[in-house]
Amino acid sequence: QVQVVESGGGLVQAGGSLRLSCAASGNPFDINTVGWYRQAPGNQRELVAEIRITKGGTTNYADSVKGRFTISRDNAKNTVYLQMNSLKPEDTAVYYCAARNLNVGRTWPYWGQGTQVTVSS
């Protein structure tokens, strides 16, 4: 079992920056990928970025955040970060951390409670 907890959300003006953190605890062998999803009111939850926490840290980003958001890991702290720069009002959403093991399947069985990010214009 793995638990993930997000932190770092808040209110920021357009053009500003925020850094989200996702701290994982439990059996580290249960996961090899951590991702950030977001969900705005009335919208489906979408994958923003993901990172392999093993095998070189391969990353993947949604087109809407490429060049503005950076996902990174600190394996010593069991923490994954999402650095968000040049924020836009359309980035406003609840951001969720999720974790999975690609050797088991493609679903995301572990989810955090979410953290609100609000970008004012």
Phi, psi and omega per residue, in radians:
Q1 nan 2.535 -3.141
V2 -2.300 2.453 3.021
Q3 -2.040 2.427 3.077
V4 -2.207 2.417 -3.104
V5 -2.294 2.199 3.125
E6 -1.622 2.714 3.008
S7 -2.715 2.844 3.016
G8 1.875 -0.021 3.118
G9 -1.232 3.048 3.118
G10 2.847 -2.894 -3.132
L11 -1.867 2.298 -3.129
V12 -2.521 2.655 3.083
Q13 -1.385 2.705 3.075
A14 -0.945 2.393 -3.092
G15 1.604 -0.190 -3.123
G16 -1.463 -3.030 -3.078
S17 -2.313 2.668 2.994
L18 -2.526 2.657 3.015
R19 -2.144 2.160 3.065
L20 -1.693 2.570 3.095
S21 -2.142 2.528 3.073
C22 -2.255 1.932 -3.136
A23 -1.723 2.229 -3.126
A24 -1.886 2.485 3.067
S25 -2.432 2.850 -3.093
G26 1.903 -2.670 -3.085
N27 -1.383 1.923 -3.081
P28 -1.146 -0.355 -3.125
F29 -1.381 -0.102 3.119
D30 -1.391 -0.246 -3.089
I31 -2.341 2.643 2.962
N32 -2.377 0.028 3.139
T33 -2.466 2.395 3.061
V34 -2.186 2.408 -3.124
G35 -2.322 2.799 3.011
W36 -2.003 2.186 3.025
Y37 -1.929 2.845 3.002
R38 -2.496 2.686 3.112
Q39 -2.489 2.064 3.064
A40 -1.657 2.727 3.141
P41 -0.955 2.262 3.115
G42 1.434 -0.051 -3.120
N43 -1.950 2.786 3.043
Q44 -1.335 2.710 3.065
R45 -1.203 2.341 -3.115
E46 -2.219 2.581 3.087
L47 -1.355 2.207 -3.141
V48 -1.653 -0.823 -3.110
A49 -2.825 2.690 3.065
E50 -2.547 2.746 -3.117
I51 -2.506 2.395 2.978
R52 -1.368 2.180 -3.124
I53 -1.560 0.023 2.992
T54 -2.181 3.108 3.010
K55 0.861 0.888 2.972
G56 1.517 -0.051 3.027
G57 1.213 0.719 3.092
T58 -1.005 2.412 -3.121
T59 -2.083 2.783 3.106
N60 -2.564 2.411 -3.088
Y61 -2.264 2.602 2.944
A62 -1.199 2.559 -3.119
D63 -1.008 -0.567 -3.055
S64 -1.203 -0.274 -3.091
V65 -2.086 -0.063 -3.131
K66 -1.009 2.335 -3.140
G67 1.513 -0.208 3.141
R68 -2.021 -0.641 -3.094
F69 -1.875 2.552 3.073
T70 -2.337 2.207 3.073
I71 -1.763 2.421 -3.130
S72 -2.570 2.969 -3.087
R73 -2.350 2.662 2.959
D74 -2.276 1.646 -3.040
N75 -1.140 -0.498 3.125
A76 -1.137 -0.517 3.138
K77 -1.774 0.025 -3.085
N78 0.902 0.756 -3.056
T79 -2.298 2.433 3.036
V80 -2.043 2.433 -3.097
Y81 -2.019 2.649 2.983
L82 -2.210 1.823 3.081
Q83 -1.514 2.124 -3.074
M84 -2.033 1.995 3.126
N85 -1.990 2.880 3.116
S86 0.849 0.839 -3.066
L87 -1.140 2.543 -3.136
K88 -2.089 2.733 3.096
P89 -0.977 -0.548 3.136
E90 -1.262 -0.108 3.034
D91 -1.443 -0.118 3.128
T92 -1.077 2.195 -3.086
A93 -3.103 2.981 2.885
V94 -1.536 2.231 -3.123
Y95 -1.799 2.278 -3.097
Y96 -2.052 2.441 2.975
C97 -1.639 2.431 3.127
A98 -2.409 2.716 -3.128
A99 -2.440 2.635 3.139
R100 -2.700 2.991 3.038
N101 -2.140 1.904 -3.094
L102 -1.154 -0.294 3.083
N103 -1.319 -0.262 -3.131
V104 -1.760 -0.706 -3.122
G105 3.045 3.135 -3.062
R106 -1.681 -0.116 3.139
T107 -1.333 2.832 -3.137
W108 -1.891 1.703 -3.065
P109 -1.433 -0.306 -3.040
Y110 -2.008 2.203 -3.072
W111 -2.337 2.554 2.994
G112 -1.553 -3.136 -3.095
Q113 -1.414 -0.330 -3.139
G114 1.718 2.665 3.077
T115 -2.397 2.362 -3.053
Q116 -1.404 2.305 2.993
V117 -2.094 2.146 3.133
T118 -2.161 2.169 -3.137
V119 -1.972 2.060 -3.115
S120 -1.606 2.593 -3.122
S121 -1.569 nan nan
